[in-house]
Amino acid sequence: MLTTSLGVGLIVPLLPVYAQTMGASGLWIGLIFGANPLVRGLFTLVMGSLSDHRDKKSLMLAGLLGYAATAMAFMFSATPLQLFLARSAQGAFSAMIMPVARAYAGELAPKGQEGTIMGQFSLAFTMGFALGPLVGGTLNDVLGLRAPFFGMAVLSLLAWSLVWRAVPRRPVTVRYQQRGLDFRPLQDRQVVGLVAGRTFVEIGRGLFSTLMPLIGASTLGLTSAQTGFVVTLRSSTESILQPVSGKVADRYNRRTVCLVGFMLMPVALLLTPSAGTYAALGVAAVLLGSAAGVAVPAAAAIAVDKGRKFGMGSMMGIDSTAQALGMAAGATLGGSLMAAFSTTVAFRTAAVLALLGSAVFAILTRGYVNNEAGHAPDELLIAVATPVRPVAEVAANDGAGNGGGGNGGNGGGGSSGIIAGDEAGPVRRR
């Protein structure tokens, strides 16, 4: 993930400027930036569910090859439309990498250490974005605009070789009864709250990534390297805070940790358009990085907790889709509002939406407790071809072993024991 995000980080701050050299308007810039997360969000739903039934390593390898190919497509783009198509393709291939890798990490996370593990995983990803913009800006200043795209292609191939050699294949031992697109997690009120909060807050991040380079170049006269440094500052702050926040999220209620991070986002968004100096823009970037650094590991740990109940790939797919759609909406909304009104209006609108998302998250996740979903068994055996017996029949045959007389804390009788098992997590069926 470090190598992949480093390659992407090389080009992100340069895309608005690169698009402007092709004559792209503010709306086109918003569409180009929004194409990647929008397509990624749509494909992530499919890939997340698919990864619960297929080998995750193969999906990641295919996605990395596609990343390398799209990097070359960026190099040879000559019009805003071609750049838009390249970004769309990049979004489709990224859906085979990030959510699948997050599901892989979630399966490996021990109970009680979800925040720590996902904080370390997010650190690897954000470190790439922290280093990439600075390196990409320097490559652009020295070698020209196409050099960072070539660097992205090389790093994507390097990441492919590392996954091929170092990442083991995990046998698919957990079989979930749901096939195809799996929306069962959205039946959980707290999952809906998490998804809504992530979507609205990510709008601010998408808008910042799209418009901040333009503010730096047109308003403050920053070089590509200086703009890259601001992006690096944001990502570095996020990277430094994530491991710490992950450990805090394992010790204290993750919902509270999320809310602290979410509430920092609108403050950063309100400060950005009024930044009149290089230093002020850096302060806004640090605040934005702090918001993500605090909230992301805790939110990811909540997603892992829910993933044990519904399927890790499906849950991570939905969570990643929420992030992607928020980023896409932020990029498109930012470009449109900038063209129609001003960058100040765009950032203020994003700040209001971030507040709304925080409120929805706070309301719908009330009552959340860390690790409430519990562990799923290592092997969930479901005979899909054989109809599942009714609860009453199972209780009649297996009642004594599943909670008859209240043994094992499973319930007062056989029927209640089976029902309690269904509420706590997947049930082993014979």
PyMOL commands that set and color helices and strands:
alter all, ss='L'
color gray80, all
select helices_A, chain A and resi 2-21+26-50+56-75+80-94+98-108+114-143+147-166+184-187+189-219+224-251+254-274+278-310+312-340+343-364+391-402+404-409+414-424
alter helices_A, ss='H'
color red, helices_A
deselect
rebuild
show_as cartoon
